[in-house]
Amino acid sequence: MNLVVVSKARQTLRDICANLDAMEEPIEVTPIEGSLDDLAKIPAHQDPEVMILDCSGGSCAPLERIEQLRQLYPDMALILVTDNAAPDFLMGAMRAGVREVLPLPATTPVLASALGRLVTKANGHERRHGQILTFVGCKGGAGTSFLAANLGYVLAEHEQKVLLLDLNLQFGDAALFVSDQKSTKTIADLAEEIHRVDAAFLASSVVHISEGFDVLAAPEDPSRALAVKAEHVDTLLRLARHQYDFVVIDAGRGLDAVSLRALDHADVIYPVLQLTLPFIRDAKRLVEAFRSLDYGREKVRIIVNRYQKSDDIGLADVQKALGYEAAHVVPNQFEPVAASVNQGVPVRKLAPASLVSKALVDIAATLTSAETRVEPAGWFGRLLGR
């Protein structure tokens, strides 16, 4: 079982964790001494199944903050432990989505009983999450933004709800590849008000490109990139994963705290390169970094862009140098790509019969033809399945 305990009181935190450790069922507990603002300490790919939040002594976050938490973790059961038995408080907590309210001290029998009730309510529950696809350029000029933006458009054509998130924070222009619409809000705006970001705020901040396809733009002023921190990306991606079928991220080039958080969350990482020696050299450095970060081989899918059979370096050389086969190849076809970029119109819309469009459709097919990702109900499901 994957459970998080949050308390500002160190002794209360220790007591609750000790009582959980005394239970018969194996429980993986992440203790967080602090408030809900410290949830960035939760690993990127670890969605808690249960959170126990200490609200004793008036230390609980406002109920509005708890409602926001429920949007970030919609499948998580929330338990409050409190010394406040006022009917108004209890009613407000339940309206905010709290499953259980327990009195202090939260003893082992009390916790076991509450978790048992949650198991009963979880019978037949399944969790569905959108996929996060992170594009990263092995060098500048790889065509990363073009591919990320245009793949997002193609995925939306497959009746998927797609968000293109531009994390090339200083010089991002991914939105310009698919639209000439002006962004009224950017990721920097959301970062500056991260405490109030919820599904409605996110929906009001994106540019609607087409049916099912939205873009959250990078800031136009490069200095505003400093407003975006790794923990902001964590919050946005946890929220967006539950609002969209696919979140396509243009992470630009290079590894920093922000791009690493996007890579941590990614279900698929697409390094983009061209068949020249400088690209191969930097791609090798990049995949070595992925190995050091313990990213599985199945998570990394190499894209060779602007491919020509006549190139001096071939696809076999890519596999030999990187230890990865090229998962996808996008042909070199200058005219439709140049027209698409110059007009700000998706290449699939402008030149649907082009080889580049067909390559993007093939990439999308590998993502949409698979069965919908359904994650088991974690510890609840395993327990019920016995």
Secondary structure, DSSP 4 states (H G I P E B T S, - for coil): -EEEEEES-HHHHHHHHHHHHTSSS--EEEEEES-GGGGGGS-TT---SEEEEE-GGGTSPPHHHHHHHHHHSTT-EEEEEES---HHHHHHHHHTT--EEEESS--HHHHHHHHHHHHHHTTT--EE--EEEEEEESSTTS-HHHHHHHHHHHHHHTT--EEEEE--TTT--GGGGT--PPPS-BHHHHHHTGGG--HHHHHHHSEEEETTEEEEBPPSSGGGGGG--HHHHHHHHHHHHTT-SEEEEEEEES--HHHHHHHHH-SEEEEEE-SSHHHHHHHHHHHHHHHHTT--GGGB-EEEEEE-TT-SS-HHHHHHHHSS-EEEEEE--HHHHHHHHHHT--HHHH-TTSHHHHHHHHHHHHHHSSPPPEE--HHHHHHHT-
